[in-house]
Amino acid sequence: MRRIALLICLIALAAPADGAEAPPLALVPMLPLAGEPGPDIEALVGAYWQSYWRASGFYGFGPANIRVGRWDLDGDGNDELIILVEQPDWQSTDGKPLLVATWENGRWKPVGWGWGDEDCVFVTSEVIDHWRTVDAGNYLLRWTSRNGYERDRKPAPALP
């Protein structure tokens, strides 16, 4: 009986509370494209940021302004795609625009977005409905069965 009680306590301590940070598992390298994007990435970015992709003007951006990372977030053996817009005019106090997409029916399908930084995108040990939580810096992107990834602002660090 004591072993069961100890096991329950250990599981409860290991699971993050709502809004709490999930322990990082691995850094997702967010790398610049090597040349022009393939037609799959071109279609995704062009559709998601239609008014700004390859546009001139203040908020316009192109291939040189995106960083790409890949990680199997849902454990199906296929990597998901994480895209970060590295354009100074798009940066906010929350970070830079970040898009998560999964490969479905021969194309990338957006499953969540948030804010992040290329040096702060981590896959965590937390898994919800087979999908790993992504720590993007100021936000945790947690899977929901209804809306895909949703942003959960991380609490501000406590001052000493």
Wavefront OBJ file of the C-alpha trace (Angstrom):
o trace
v 0.000 0.000 0.000
v 2.863 2.391 0.800
v 4.379 1.754 -2.616
v 1.135 2.720 -4.330
v 0.849 5.905 -2.248
v 4.498 6.775 -3.006
v 3.947 6.167 -6.720
v 0.868 8.428 -6.744
v 2.854 11.176 -4.965
v 5.733 10.914 -7.440
v 3.377 11.115 -10.415
v 1.624 14.144 -8.928
v 4.955 15.897 -8.341
v 6.171 15.150 -11.866
v 3.054 16.506 -13.616
v 3.087 20.280 -14.123
v 0.161 22.256 -12.722
v -1.899 24.462 -15.040
v 0.294 27.316 -16.241
v 3.417 25.662 -14.847
v 6.390 24.967 -17.015
v 6.914 21.478 -18.359
v 10.509 20.238 -18.134
v 12.430 20.759 -21.400
v 13.324 17.652 -23.354
v 15.223 19.064 -26.333
v 16.041 22.325 -28.107
v 14.517 22.572 -31.584
v 17.187 24.049 -33.878
v 15.558 26.933 -35.735
v 17.713 27.321 -38.831
v 17.609 29.648 -41.827
v 16.554 28.128 -45.118
v 19.353 27.020 -47.399
v 18.169 28.887 -50.490
v 14.589 29.100 -51.676
v 11.849 27.228 -49.807
v 10.372 24.126 -51.374
v 6.848 24.307 -52.780
v 5.434 22.829 -49.543
v 6.868 25.574 -47.316
v 6.167 28.221 -49.957
v 2.485 27.204 -49.966
v 2.208 27.174 -46.161
v 3.875 30.540 -45.533
v 2.194 32.114 -48.569
v -1.252 31.054 -47.359
v -0.731 31.825 -43.671
v 0.861 35.247 -44.159
v -0.693 35.962 -47.558
v -0.530 39.771 -47.392
v 3.094 39.852 -46.239
v 4.947 36.891 -47.785
v 7.268 38.159 -50.536
v 5.619 41.591 -50.278
v 7.445 44.885 -50.184
v 6.686 47.398 -47.492
v 7.095 47.688 -43.775
v 5.836 44.208 -42.796
v 6.827 42.332 -45.942
v 9.231 39.423 -45.620
v 10.765 36.664 -47.701
v 12.780 33.457 -47.432
v 15.731 35.179 -45.745
v 13.405 36.132 -42.860
v 12.212 32.693 -41.809
v 13.764 30.067 -39.564
v 12.626 26.459 -39.778
v 12.749 23.626 -37.255
v 11.388 20.093 -37.326
v 10.408 17.705 -34.543
v 8.018 14.776 -34.233
v 5.590 16.400 -31.803
v 2.830 13.768 -31.950
v 4.950 10.601 -31.904
v 3.744 9.324 -35.289
v 7.243 9.051 -36.762
v 6.842 12.154 -38.967
v 8.304 15.515 -38.052
v 6.089 18.542 -37.615
v 7.283 21.889 -38.972
v 7.929 24.968 -36.844
v 8.425 28.276 -38.647
v 9.597 31.483 -37.008
v 9.456 34.896 -38.718
v 12.778 36.669 -38.187
v 11.719 40.127 -39.318
v 12.506 43.029 -36.937
v 9.220 44.818 -37.686
v 7.272 41.743 -36.525
v 9.031 41.286 -33.191
v 7.027 42.106 -30.087
v 7.747 41.940 -26.386
v 6.366 38.374 -26.554
v 8.871 37.337 -29.224
v 8.633 36.613 -32.927
v 5.689 34.993 -34.761
v 5.902 31.207 -34.634
v 3.772 28.705 -36.571
v 3.444 24.947 -35.967
v 2.236 22.732 -38.826
v 1.711 19.021 -39.374
v 1.872 17.127 -42.682
v -1.628 16.093 -43.716
v -3.034 15.072 -47.108
v 0.107 16.081 -48.998
v 0.472 19.557 -47.500
v 1.418 21.384 -44.302
v -1.604 22.107 -42.116
v -1.248 24.799 -39.413
v -2.061 23.404 -35.956
v -1.033 26.333 -33.774
v 0.811 29.592 -33.518
v 2.442 31.694 -30.868
v 5.452 33.829 -30.144
v 9.006 32.605 -29.723
v 12.684 33.150 -30.320
v 15.024 30.973 -32.364
v 17.173 30.199 -29.304
v 14.227 29.366 -27.026
v 12.080 26.773 -28.807
v 12.072 23.566 -26.772
v 10.071 20.365 -26.943
v 9.052 19.429 -23.411
v 8.431 16.153 -21.645
v 4.732 17.031 -21.238
v 2.457 15.059 -23.592
v -1.252 15.830 -24.069
v -3.276 13.512 -26.348
v -0.013 12.241 -27.920
v 1.228 15.791 -28.660
v 4.260 17.241 -26.903
v 4.074 20.687 -25.372
v 6.340 23.287 -26.999
v 8.108 25.858 -24.820
v 8.582 28.918 -27.029
v 10.016 31.307 -24.436
v 7.224 33.429 -22.983
v 4.550 30.871 -23.872
v 3.905 27.175 -23.629
v 2.043 25.791 -26.629
v -0.176 23.033 -25.260
v -2.247 20.674 -27.360
v -6.036 20.794 -27.190
v -8.180 18.314 -29.096
v -10.525 21.074 -30.246
v -8.149 23.846 -31.354
v -4.734 22.271 -31.795
v -1.986 24.158 -29.970
v -3.089 26.985 -27.704
v -0.836 29.539 -26.043
v -0.414 29.471 -22.296
v 1.590 32.445 -21.017
v 4.346 31.392 -18.677
v 4.407 33.144 -15.315
v 6.964 35.903 -14.918
v 10.071 34.735 -13.060
v 10.045 35.547 -9.361
v 12.393 38.322 -8.355
v 15.020 37.417 -5.740
l 1 2 3 4 5 6 7 8 9 10 11 12 13 14 15 16 17 18 19 20 21 22 23 24 25 26 27 28 29 30 31 32 33 34 35 36 37 38 39 40 41 42 43 44 45 46 47 48 49 50 51 52 53 54 55 56 57 58 59 60 61 62 63 64 65 66 67 68 69 70 71 72 73 74 75 76 77 78 79 80 81 82 83 84 85 86 87 88 89 90 91 92 93 94 95 96 97 98 99 100 101 102 103 104 105 106 107 108 109 110 111 112 113 114 115 116 117 118 119 120 121 122 123 124 125 126 127 128 129 130 131 132 133 134 135 136 137 138 139 140 141 142 143 144 145 146 147 148 149 150 151 152 153 154 155 156 157 158 159 160
